[in-house]
Amino acid sequence: MHIVSCARDGQVRLAELSSTGLCRATRRLAQHRGPAHKLALQPDAPHVFLSAGEDAIVYSLDVREPKPEKLVTVKEGAKKIALYSIHANPLSCHEFCVSGRDHFIRIYDKRKISENEGPLKKFCPHHLLHSNTYAHVTCAVFNYNGTQVLGSYNDEDIYLFDATKSESEYLHRYEGHRNNATVKGVNFFGPKSEFVVSGSDCGNIFFWEKEMESIVQFMPGDENGVVNCLEPHPQIPLLATSGLDDDVKIWVPSCEKEPEMQNLKDAVKSNHKDREDDRARDPDAYDGQMLWILWRHIRRTERRVSIVYKVVNPYLFCDSSTVKIFKLKKYRS
């Protein structure tokens, strides 16, 4: 088995695991000049994947080749755009979307990339184009068939766009969570992307019904306060999440009745108030991600490092107090 990963040091590495799950060795495949937050697997080519970094560069990497291929340096005019996210179109192997430190979600076609002409398509909610609100896109993903693209905006909301129409206005807007302290992910959930799922600064996981925009589940996802990453299984209803806790949680369906969603109203009100209070303050150099990084280092000195895989719930997702947690395997360093 092989695992590819990226990190804040900008390295993209390939790890080889033994049949018992031990890491035999790792090999550096690429080096970004700045943090690299996300990789994108190619559905039709398991040995090829993409990486994006805060140096604005997108690489195509083939684990069989000694060097990566630079695809594009993402720019808006002459300005390089630091990238937080990359995702491959599941039904069109040549297309991928990126997002980062500006208002736009960009779609590129590897066959038609031209840094002079820019991306194939780009999207932004029209009210943000000339807004005083500095909202950048921490994550963008395609739906199950590549016809829609979803973007989570820093200290704003989540927006759904028609990926077939460039520069179109958003189709749906999802509210209630808060995306401020970290580079937060967003994703679809369900075999036909029926739901939208996101973490939040309040430590909860939010599920919205895609078409109705209503919150259908809300549950604690991180004991230390922030849920960042959410990845659904491509074929079955499983969801992996991680945040400030030193573990990865695996959620499975287990609910036999409608979720009660206790304290949802209070959490939504608190998230909205915190956002408005921050907007009213003067910008601070230690706000947001920098403060989170410092806090993360402090927390790591206080805790023993471990990874605990937990089986929990959702498809119609139970309140976490009613769910049993099973420790499958635990590693200590």
N, C-alpha and C positions, 0 to 999 in steps of 0.2 A: 504494500500500500504506500502511496505517496500523498503528502500534504504540502500545499503551497501556502505561504503566508507573507504578509507585509507588516510594517511597523513604523513607529515614529522616527526610527533612525534612517528611514528611507530604503531599507534593504527589502528585496523580494527574495525569499529563500524557499528551496525545495527540501523537504524532509522525507527520508525513507524509513518506514516503520517495519519492524519484524512481524512475524505471525503472532507474537505474543503482545504486540502493541508497544514495544520499546523502540525508541528512536535510534537507529543505527548511525546515521550521519545526516548533516545538512550541507547544502551547497547554495552559494549566492548566485542568483540568476540575473539580477539587475540592481542598480543603485540609483535611487532618486536623490536629488539635491534638496532634501526637505522631507517631512513626513509623508508616508504613503498609507492611506486609510482603507483602500478597497481594491479587491481583485474581481475580475469578471471571467467566469468560465465560459468556454465556447461549447454549446450543446452538441454540435456535430463533430467536434475534434477534442477529445479529452486530454490530449497532450499539448493543447494550445490555450493560452489565456491572456487576458489584458490586465495591465496595472495602470493606475493613475496616481500622481503625487502632487504635493503642493509646489513643486517646481513647474507645474502646468504641462508636464509631458505625459503622453500616453504611450506605453510600450506594448508591443505584441511579443509574447514569450512562448517559445516552443522548447519544452524540456529536453528535446533531443538535440537542440542546437547550442553552441557555446556562447552565443551573444544574442541579446534582445534586439528587436527591430523597433526603431522609433517611428511611430505612426504620425503624430502631430504634436505641436506645441499649441495649446489652446490660448487664444488671445481675443480681446475685445478692442479692436483698433490696434494700437501698438502695445497695449497693456497685457501682460501675461496674467492668466487667471489661475490662481491656486486651486487645485482640484481636491474635492473631498470624496467623490463617489464616481463609480463607473459600473455600467450594467450592460450586458449583451442582449440583443433582441432574441427571444427564444425561438422564433420561427424564421428569422432572416440573419444568417450567420455573419453577414457583412456589416450589419448595423450595430452601433452601440451608443449609449447616451452617457454624458458626463455632467457633473454639476460641481459648483465650488463657490469661490468667494465673489460672486456677483449675483444678479437677479435671474440669470438665465439657465434653463436646462437646454443642452445642445445635443442634437443627434448627428452622428457622422456615419458615412458609408465608407468602409475601408477602400473600396474601389474608386472613390471619387474625392478623396481627401485633397484639399488644396488650402494651404495656410493663407493664401492671398484672398481666396473667395470665402473662406470661413466654413461653418458647418452646413450640413444638408438642411436642417431645420432647427429652430430655436423657439423656446416658449417662456413666457413670463406673464403672471396676472397683470392685466392692463393698469390696475390702480397702483402697482408698484413701480411702473416704468419711470414715472416722474415724481415719486414720493420722497419725502424727507426721511422716511424709515429705511435704515440700512438693513435690508433682509437678504441674506445669501442662502443658497440651497445646500443643505448639509447632506442630502441624499436624493437620488432619483432612480426609479426602476420602471421597467416595462411590465405590462400585465402578461397574462399567460400566452397571448397570441401576438403581442407586439403592436396592437392597435391603439393602446393607451399608454400614457406615461404619467407617473405619480412623483411629485416633488414635495419635500418637507423644507419649509423656510424657517431660518433661524429667527426665533422670537416673533414668528408670524404663524400662519396656519399651513395645512397640507392641501395641495391643489392637484386635481386630476385634469389632464389635457388629452385631446384627440391627437394621437401621434401621427395621423395621416395628413394633418393640416398644419403647415408651418405658421407660427406667430398667431395662432387662434387664441381666443379667450378661454379661460378654464371652464370645464364642464361641471365640476363639483368642488366643494370646499368642505374641509373637515376640521372642526374646532373642538376645544375643550382641554387639550393637553398643553404642555409647554416645552418648547425646544429652545433652550438658551445656554445651558451650562456646558454642553459638550457637543461633539459632532454626532448628531443623533440620526439613526436610521429610520426608514419607513419601508413598508412592504405590503404586498397583496397577500390575502389568505383565502384558500378555497380552490378547488380544481378549475374553476372558471373565474378566478379573481373576484369572488363575490364580496369579500370584505377587505377593509383597509386596516392595518395594524401598526401601532407606533408606541414607542416608549415615551416617557415624560420625565421632566425634572422632579416631579413629585414622587417618583418611584413606582408609578403604576403603569400597567399596560392597557391601552385603549383599543377597542375594536369598533369600527364603524361599518354599517351596512353601506355598500358602495353607492347605490343609486339613491337611497333615502337620506344619506348623510347622518343618520342617527347613530348614537352610541348604543351598541347592543351588548357590550361587555366591558368591564372595568375591574381590574384586580391588581393587587400588589405583586410586583415583579422583582423588586430589589430591596433588600433590607437597608442598604446604605444610601439609598435615595435617588438613583438615576438609572433608567433603563435605556441603553444605547443601541444595541444590535438585536435585530429580529430576523431570523431566517427560516422560512417554511420548508418542509420537505417537498420535493418536486412532484411526488406521486401520492402520498398519503397524508392525512391531516395531523401532522406533527409540527411543532414550532420550537425552535431553539432561541433562547434569549440570553443576553448578558448585559451587565452594567458595571456598577462600582463594586459589587460583590466579587470575591475571587472564585466564582463558579460559573458554569454554564448550565442553564436549566432547560430541560426538555419537557414540553407540555403536550399532553394527549387528551382526547375527548373523554369526559367522564360525567357529564352533567345529565341528570334525569329530570330536572325541572328548570323553569325560567330563572336566570340569575337575578339575585336581589339587588346587586350593585349598590350596596350601602355606602353612604358618604360620597357618592358621585357628585351630587350638587355642590357640596362643600369644596371638593377638590377642584371642580371646574371654576368656581368663583375665586378660589385662592390662586389658581393659575392665571386667571384673567387679571386679578388685582396686582399680582407680582409683575406681570408684563407691563401694565400701565404705570406702575410705580417706577420701574426701570427706565421706561421711555421718558418719564418726567425728570429724571436725574441727568446730570452732566455725564458724558462718557467717562469711564474710568479705565485706566490701563490694566487694572487687575480684575476687570469684570470677566464673566463668561469663561471661555476655555482656559485662559491662563490661570484663573483662580482654581478651576477644577484640577488642573495638572498639579499645582502646588498641594492641594488637599489630598490628591491621590497618593503623592509621595509620602505625605505624613501618615496616611492611613496604612500604607504598606509596611511602615516601620512598627506599627502597633499590632499587626495581625500575622499569623502564620500563613504562609502562602499555600493554598490548596486549590484543587479543582474538584468540585462535587457535581456529578450529573444527577439531576432530579427529574423524576417522572411526575408530572402534575397533570393539569387538565387541558384545553378548551374546546371545541367546535360549537356546541353551545355550552359554554364555558362556565364553570361553577365558581362560586365565591371561594376564595382560597382557604377560608377557615374550615371548609367542609372537605378539603382534599388531603389525601394522604401523600406524604413525600417519601419516596424510596431512594436510598443511596445505592447507586449501581456500582460505582467504583470510585475510589479516592486515592489520589497520589499526593505524597508530601515531599517537600524539598527541604 
